């Protein structure tokens, strides 16, 4: 079942429960942090951007997970290939970062003696700025990127958790963003042009359970002169009302049902750097994925643990839109990930 919400409604009712679990193609749910009735320790809010072309990529995160905040930047070089990620953690923030209650406007910012990161959104244009000292040894990372206007439709989902009526995941993925600007990594300067630089915003707000695993895949690109992308994923919460699987073409969203991530294994363990496949139960998505970089991190601090494999690579295959049109995907760079958290 795929339950679509086409009306603007409050995300939570007076008891702090989701009013209408399901999906939307626009930000139809209205989120208010003060409407949450669950313990504040479980509230998690983040903005994550990935932007890149066929040679280089940038990932930026500002997250307030209540008991800790994470500010992270990554630079990916697909020509080497290699990646560098540096993060700063702050404890017991409990909403002090004041992340916006909507993705349509408002600024997400963080600043200390080492890093100054700002996501500026005036409702018409998004600008991403980062000045990260000692990002890689003595090398600094400086980012100044301007994003194009958001496409008309995106993936929006309101997911409950079974047996936890006050827990929920509210998420928007805006694919097919275009970006332009400069990135300076040490003494090297990289120019990103909107003609070939694509990306996604992962905007998440919610109350999470302590232990969970998720799968997420994303592509934003141009095919035959038109913007195309997809968002696929699963692994947590009660998705009986909707999955988060969507195709995007010419700014419009096309809903998929269930998608499977077929990660190869070796000796009983995931073998992330071997080719993957992706299939959907409605036969509308059939992909192969050839990895280039595994952006891997494994954190285990007391009761907090996170094992992340965000794998960047090349997608090939086919996708079928709602009207039956087949899109052929040839050698397009995106990512797919598996993340296990105790948080």
MOBELFEN-V780577 format. One record per residue. N is the residue number from 1. OMEGA is omega in whole degrees, -180 to 180 (none if undefined). Layout:
BEGIN
N_OMEGA ; N_OMEGA
END
This chain:
BEGIN
1_177 ; 2_-177 ; 3_-179 ; 4_175 ; 5_-178 ; 6_-178 ; 7_175 ; 8_-178 ; 9_172 ; 10_179 ; 11_-175 ; 12_176 ; 13_-176 ; 14_179 ; 15_180 ; 16_179 ; 17_177 ; 18_180 ; 19_-177 ; 20_176 ; 21_-179 ; 22_-179 ; 23_174 ; 24_178 ; 25_174 ; 26_-176 ; 27_-174 ; 28_178 ; 29_178 ; 30_-175 ; 31_173 ; 32_-180 ; 33_-177 ; 34_175 ; 35_-179 ; 36_-180 ; 37_180 ; 38_177 ; 39_-175 ; 40_179 ; 41_-175 ; 42_-177 ; 43_179 ; 44_-179 ; 45_179 ; 46_167 ; 47_179 ; 48_176 ; 49_165 ; 50_180 ; 51_-180 ; 52_173 ; 53_-176 ; 54_178 ; 55_-173 ; 56_178 ; 57_179 ; 58_173 ; 59_-179 ; 60_-180 ; 61_163 ; 62_-177 ; 63_173 ; 64_-178 ; 65_176 ; 66_-179 ; 67_176 ; 68_173 ; 69_179 ; 70_176 ; 71_-169 ; 72_176 ; 73_178 ; 74_170 ; 75_-178 ; 76_177 ; 77_-177 ; 78_-179 ; 79_-175 ; 80_-10 ; 81_177 ; 82_177 ; 83_175 ; 84_177 ; 85_175 ; 86_-176 ; 87_173 ; 88_178 ; 89_175 ; 90_-173 ; 91_171 ; 92_179 ; 93_173 ; 94_176 ; 95_-177 ; 96_177 ; 97_175 ; 98_176 ; 99_-176 ; 100_179 ; 101_177 ; 102_177 ; 103_-173 ; 104_175 ; 105_-180 ; 106_-174 ; 107_174 ; 108_-172 ; 109_172 ; 110_179 ; 111_169 ; 112_-175 ; 113_-176 ; 114_-173 ; 115_173 ; 116_-178 ; 117_-177 ; 118_171 ; 119_-173 ; 120_-178 ; 121_-180 ; 122_-179 ; 123_179 ; 124_-174 ; 125_175 ; 126_175 ; 127_-180 ; 128_-178 ; 129_177 ; 130_174 ; 131_-172 ; 132_179 ; 133_180 ; 134_178 ; 135_-179 ; 136_-171 ; 137_177 ; 138_-179 ; 139_175 ; 140_174 ; 141_179 ; 142_-177 ; 143_175 ; 144_-175 ; 145_175 ; 146_-178 ; 147_177 ; 148_180 ; 149_180 ; 150_172 ; 151_-175 ; 152_-176 ; 153_-178 ; 154_178 ; 155_177 ; 156_-178 ; 157_176 ; 158_-172 ; 159_174 ; 160_173 ; 161_180 ; 162_177 ; 163_176 ; 164_-171 ; 165_180 ; 166_177 ; 167_-180 ; 168_173 ; 169_178 ; 170_-170 ; 171_170 ; 172_172 ; 173_177 ; 174_179 ; 175_173 ; 176_168 ; 177_174 ; 178_-175 ; 179_174 ; 180_179 ; 181_-175 ; 182_172 ; 183_176 ; 184_-179 ; 185_-171 ; 186_179 ; 187_-177 ; 188_180 ; 189_-179 ; 190_178 ; 191_177 ; 192_-178 ; 193_-175 ; 194_179 ; 195_-177 ; 196_179 ; 197_-176 ; 198_179 ; 199_-175 ; 200_168 ; 201_172 ; 202_-176 ; 203_-174 ; 204_175 ; 205_179 ; 206_175 ; 207_-171 ; 208_170 ; 209_-173 ; 210_-171 ; 211_-180 ; 212_177 ; 213_176 ; 214_175 ; 215_-180 ; 216_174 ; 217_-175 ; 218_175 ; 219_172 ; 220_-174 ; 221_173 ; 222_178 ; 223_-180 ; 224_175 ; 225_-179 ; 226_176 ; 227_178 ; 228_176 ; 229_173 ; 230_170 ; 231_179 ; 232_179 ; 233_180 ; 234_170 ; 235_-178 ; 236_176 ; 237_179 ; 238_-177 ; 239_-178 ; 240_179 ; 241_-179 ; 242_168 ; 243_178 ; 244_-175 ; 245_-178 ; 246_167 ; 247_178 ; 248_-179 ; 249_-178 ; 250_177 ; 251_-179 ; 252_-179 ; 253_179 ; 254_-170 ; 255_171 ; 256_178 ; 257_-177 ; 258_178 ; 259_179 ; 260_173 ; 261_-179 ; 262_-178 ; 263_180 ; 264_-180 ; 265_176 ; 266_-178 ; 267_176 ; 268_-179 ; 269_176 ; 270_178 ; 271_-166 ; 272_-175 ; 273_170 ; 274_-177 ; 275_176 ; 276_166 ; 277_178 ; 278_179 ; 279_177 ; 280_-178 ; 281_176 ; 282_177 ; 283_-180 ; 284_179 ; 285_179 ; 286_-171 ; 287_162 ; 288_-174 ; 289_-179 ; 290_-175 ; 291_174 ; 292_-178 ; 293_170 ; 294_176 ; 295_-170 ; 296_172 ; 297_-179 ; 298_-178 ; 299_178 ; 300_-178 ; 301_-179 ; 302_-177 ; 303_-180 ; 304_178 ; 305_178 ; 306_176 ; 307_-172 ; 308_171 ; 309_173 ; 310_-171 ; 311_177 ; 312_-177 ; 313_-172 ; 314_178 ; 315_169 ; 316_177 ; 317_-178 ; 318_175 ; 319_-178 ; 320_-179 ; 321_-179 ; 322_-178 ; 323_178 ; 324_179 ; 325_179 ; 326_177 ; 327_177 ; 328_-177 ; 329_-175 ; 330_173 ; 331_178 ; 332_-177 ; 333_174 ; 334_179 ; 335_173 ; 336_-174 ; 337_169 ; 338_-176 ; 339_174 ; 340_-177 ; 341_160 ; 342_-171 ; 343_none
END
